[in-house]
Amino acid sequence: MAILPRHIDDAAKAKALYLDNLKPEEAKADWLFAVREARDFASNALRASNYLRDIAAALTVDARHSLVFRQLLSPPLSQDQFKLVCPEWSKTSENSGKALSEAAARSTATAIYSRLDYTLAPWITGRRAATRSDITLFLKVVAVLLAMQRIQTARRKRLANEQEDAVVSLLGQYGWTRLPSKTIDIRAAVPAKHFMHKTRFATATTTPQEVDIACGLPKTYVLAMECKVTNDETNSVKRINDVLKKAEAWKKHWGTFVITAALLQGVIAPKDVQRLTDADVEVFWSHDLENFMQWLAEKL
């Protein structure tokens, strides 16, 4: 199906605004945020593993520590690359924080130790306690390595927070009432002209799916809106797929009583916007929030 011209125009506007947002001040703020976050990750992994002496123990508590450990390899490995050298390791567990089994943790630790850059942890080969200068250098180097990978995520998080805050603020200005977030498991949970921020919708076959903004409409209809900021067209595929997955789960459980919407911002391929509308997902843009409010007004 041909891509609608309006999708091409809106995607071009969103991209131009995203590029305008990449000013030196904002870019520096994103980088410093990513470094601070990465330093916290590295510090937690260091303590959980008894300063790298027991990596397996850390992974049986929280597999997210492997995000840090992968940066210590020579050279560092991506998730897909590490999965090739250690099939027992779980990419899903690292992403979710689920603990690895003891067997998987031991295999993962063995793979890490075999490729570890011991210049980052000289106390291990020196069979001594880590000094303050050892830890300072370790955190400095690992934080930069990890932040280089996570800078795009940091930028997207900042923009996503601003995007959601703008929607919440605008709803309040138009007289919408904010309700405490809770799992929505009955049709009348969100009355007309009320909304929830960061709540969950029950589904029939999966765990409750989180939604960024839930707006109550007349006759117990609810708009479930996902706010999506993307850094590039490749990233947009993942974000759009997330919306489509949730839309399908909600449709199976709620039928037409849940209307799925996506609020888009950043660099998004017009073909991905088309995929949303083809799946009956309402599409709105952060650069035209008034259109979203007009849509809501017409539904009331």
Secondary structure, DSSP 8 states (H G I E B T S, - for coil): ----HHHHHHHHHHHHHHHHT--HHHHHHHHHHHHHHHHHHHHHHHHHTTTTT-HHHHHTT-TTHHHHHGGGBSS---HHHHHHH-TTS-HHHHHHT----HHHHHHHHHHHHHHB-GGG-HHHHTTS---HHHHHHHHHHHHHHHHHHHHHHHHHHHHHHHHHHHHHHHHHHTT-EE----EE-STTSS-TTEEEEEEEE--SSSS-EEEEEEEE-GGG-EEEEEEEEESSHHHHHHHHHHHHHHHHHHHHHHGGGEEEEEEEEES--HHHHHHHHHTT-EEEEGGGHHHHHHHHHHH-
